[in-house]
Amino acid sequence: MGALPEEKEPELDFSLTYLVNIFKTMKFSRIRNDDGFLLIARDVIKWNDINAYSELSGYTFAPWEAETIMSIDGIFTYSRGE
C-alpha cells in the first residue's frame, strides 16, 4: 500500500469576506471590557433579521448572499451543539 498524497491546504476566496463581516454584525453583540471587546452570540438568524439588516443598512442582498449568511449561522449554531 502506497503513501497517501499530501493534502494541499485550500485557498480562501477573500472576496467573500464582506459576508462574514455582515454575519458577525448580525450575530454578535459587542461589549467593551478590560481586554477589548466581549462578543455575545444572539439567537439564530432568521429571514426577518436579514430583511431588517437590509432595511437599516440599505444593502440589498442577492438571494445567494442571504442563503450564505443563513448557512454560516447554521454551521456556527451546530458547532456549539445547539
N, C-alpha and C positions, 0 to 999 in steps of 0.2 A: 504494500500500500504506500503510495507516494505522499509527499508532504502537501498540506493544504496551501493553496495560493494565499499570499499575504493580502489581506483586505486593505483597500485604499480608503482613507477617510473621505466621507462625502464632502463635496464642495457646497458651500452655502450660497444661496442667492440673496445678497443683501438688498436687492431692490424691493423685497417684501418686508423689510424691517418696519416700515411705517404701519403695517397691520399689527405687528406685535406691540408697537407703541400704543396704538389705539386700544388694543386688548388690555394692556396694562392700565391705561387711563380708566377704562370702563370697569375693570375688575377690582382694582385696589384703591383703598383709602390710604393716604399718606399722613402719618402723624409724626411731627418733628419730636425727636428725643435727643439725649446727650450724644448718641452715636451717629446722628444724622437724621434718618427717617425710619420709621417702622411701617411696614406695609401690612395692611389688614385686608384679607380677601373678603369681597362682598359675595352675595348669593350667586347662584348660577345665572349666567347671562341669558336673557330671554329676547325674543324678537322685538318686543316693545322697548327694551333697553337700547337696541340698535337703532330703532326709529327715533327714540328720544335723543340719543347722541347725534344722530343726523340732523334733527331739528335744531339742537342747540349749537352745533358746530358749523352747520351749513354745508357739511360734507355729504355728498350723495354716494352711497355705497353701490357698487356693481353687485349683482347677486352673488357672484363667486367670492367677493370680499366679505360679505356678510356671512356666508356659509363657512368661510375660512375662520373667521373670528369665533363662530359657534363651535367649530371643530377644535380650535385651540383651547377653548374653555372646557369642552368635553374631556380632552386629554388632561388638562390641569385638574379637573374635578376627579377623574378616575385615578390619577396618580396619588391623590390624597386619600383614596379609599372611601370617598363619599358616594 
